[in-house]
Amino acid sequence: MSGLLGKKLGMTSVFTEDGKKLPVTVIEAGPCKVVAIKSVETDGYDAMQLGYGEIKEKKVNKPLLGMFVKKGLKPSRLLKEFKGFDTADHKVGDDLTVELFKEEDVVSVTGTSKGKGFQGVMKRHGFGGVGGTTHGQKDRLRAPGSIGQSSWPSRVFKGTRMAGRMGGDQVTVKNLSVVKVIPEKNIILVKGSVPGAVNSIVEINK
C-alpha cells in the first residue's frame, strides 16, 4: 500500500453540504523525502523508503549518516518503507506531499496509542469489582478476586486477565474516509479518531 508519514494535530468537526456534522482528525501528512528505492533485482522486493522530519547530524549514528551523505540528503527523523508505489515514477530526493490523497479515499491509519501506565483490572479489562460494601469487602471493591485453583491445576493459567501496563501499543484503524485535503498546508482531514496523542507520528496507508 502506498502512503505517507505524518503528525496528528488534533480533532475538530466539519459540516457536510447536507448539514451533517462530522468528527474529523487533523493530520499533517508529509512532506516525505524519498530516501531509497528498493527493487527486486537488488533487494528481492519493490518498495520505497520515505523519510519524515529533520534531525541534527550529531544525533544520527555514523552508518545511517553515511547513507544520507552519500545520497546528498539531510538526515530524516523517521524512516519507513512503503510497498505500494510505482517505483519507476520516483527517484531518490523526490518530495511526496499530501496531494497523494484525494477526497473520499479510504485509508488506514497506524499510530501508538496513549500510554495509561499501570492500571487495575477494572480500567484495563472492565471488571465489575468484588461484591460491595454490604459483603464485608471494605477497601476491596476494585479487587480482581480469586485467580488461583484448588489442588488441580494448582497454578494460574497463562493469559489470565490481571492488572498491568495499559496503552502504548501500535494500533491500526482501518476504513477511514478522507473528508478534505488542504495541499497548501499539507493537511488531511480524516473522518473519526485515530490512535495516538497530539503531535504523535502516524502512518497513513491508502
N, C-alpha and C positions, 0 to 999 in steps of 0.2 A: 504494500500500500504506500502511495506517495503521501507526504505530509510535511509538517514543519514543527519546529520547536518554538515555544512562546512562553509568555508570562501571564498568569492570571491577575487581572487588575481589580476584580471585584464583581458585584452583581448589581443589576438595575432592572428596569422594566420598560418595555416599549409597547406601543399600541399598533395593532394591525389596521388595515384600511376599513375593515368592517367593525372596528371599535373594540376588539378583544385585547385584553391586557396580557402580555406575555412576559414571564420572568426570563431574563437572559443573563448569561455570564459574559463579561467583557474580557477578551483575551488579546494581548499584544502578540501577534503571530509574526515572527521574524523581525527584521530580515535575517536570513540564514545564509552563510557562506558555504559554497561547495568546496570542501577540503580535499576530498579524494573520490575517485570513481573506480569502483571495483568491477571487474569483468570476468567472464567465465574462463577466458584464456589464462589470465594471470592469478585469479583468486578462487576460481571454481563457482562463482555466482555473480550475478549482476546486482549492484547496489550503489548508492551514493552516500557518502559520509558528509553530513552537514555540521557546521559549527555555529553555535549561537552565543552571543555576548562576547565581551572582551575581557582579558585578564592580563596583568602585568607579566612581562617576560620572566622576572625573577621568581614568580610563583609557579612556573611550569618546569617540570623535570627535563633534563637535558635531551633524552631521546625524542620526546614529543616536541620540544622546542626546535630541535634539529630538523624535524619533519616540516614544521611551519616555515622555518627559514629557507629550506631547500625549495619550497614552493612559492616563496615570496609573499607569504600571508602573515597577518598578525595573529597571535595565539587566540584561540577561542576558549571561552569558559567551559563550554559543554559540547561534546561530540556525540553524534547519534547517526546510525545507518538506517536508510530507508530503501526498500527494495522495489517500490512501485514506479519509479521514474524511468523515462526513456533516456538512458544514459547518452545516447547519440546526440541528443539535443542540448546537452550541457557540457561545460568544461570547468576545470578547476579554477576557482576565483570568481565564478558567477554568483550573483546575489539572487536568492529566491525570496519573494515577498508574499504578502497576504493575498495578492492577486491570483495565487494558485487556487483559491477557493472562490465560489460564487454563491449567491443566494439560493436557498433550497437544496444545497448539497447536504448529504448525510455524512456525519463524521463520528469518529470515536476519539475520546479524549482520555489520556492516561496521566495520572499525577500521583503524588504521595499524600495520603490522607492526613488530616491533622492528628498529631500525637496527643493522646489523652493521659499518658503516664500510667502508673499502676492503679488499676481500678478493681472494685469488688464485683461479685457475681451479679448483683442487681443491675448495675450500669452496663457491665460488659456483656451479659447474656440475658438480661431481662428476667432474672429470678424474682419471685414474689416475696421473698423473705421467709423467716421461720415463725410460724404461729402468730401470736400477738401479745399484747400486754396482759391479756386475761389468761394466757397459758403459762405464766411464770417465766417468761423469757427475759425479762428485764432489759438488758442492753444488747440482746442478740437478735434484734428484729431484722437486721440486714445480713445475718449469717447464712452461709450456704447450706447448713445442715450436714447430715452424715454423708461421708464419702466412701467409707470402708464397707467390707463384707464380714461375714462371720468366719467359721472355720474353712469355708471354701468361697472364693479362691484366696482369701486371706491377703489380698493386695488391692490396690486401686487400679482400675482399668485405664489404659492409655486413652487419652482423648477426653477424659472426664472434665467437664466444664468447671473451671475454678477461676479465682482472681488472677490477674496478671496484667502485663503490658497491653495497652489498648491503643489502636490507631498507629499511624506511622507506617502504613502498608501501601504498596503500589496497587492502585485501583484504576480500573478502566470502565468508563461509562460509554456504552455503545448507542448508536442510532440517534444521535443528537442532530437536529437540523440547524443549518446556518440561517439566521434571521436577516443579518445585514453585514456587509463588508464595507469598511471605510479605508480605502487604499492609501489616502494621503497621510493617515495616522498609523498605518499598519495594524488596524484593529478589526477584530472579527467578533460579532455578537452571536453566541450560540444559545439556543433555547434550553432552559433548565440549568441545573447546577453541575459543576464539575469538581472532582476531588482536589483538596489542597487548600492551603491558606492563601491570603492575598500576597502577591509578589512571588509566589512559588512557581517553579518551572513545570510546564505541562507539554505533553506531546499530542499533536493533533494529526490524526490519520484520516485520509479520505477513504 
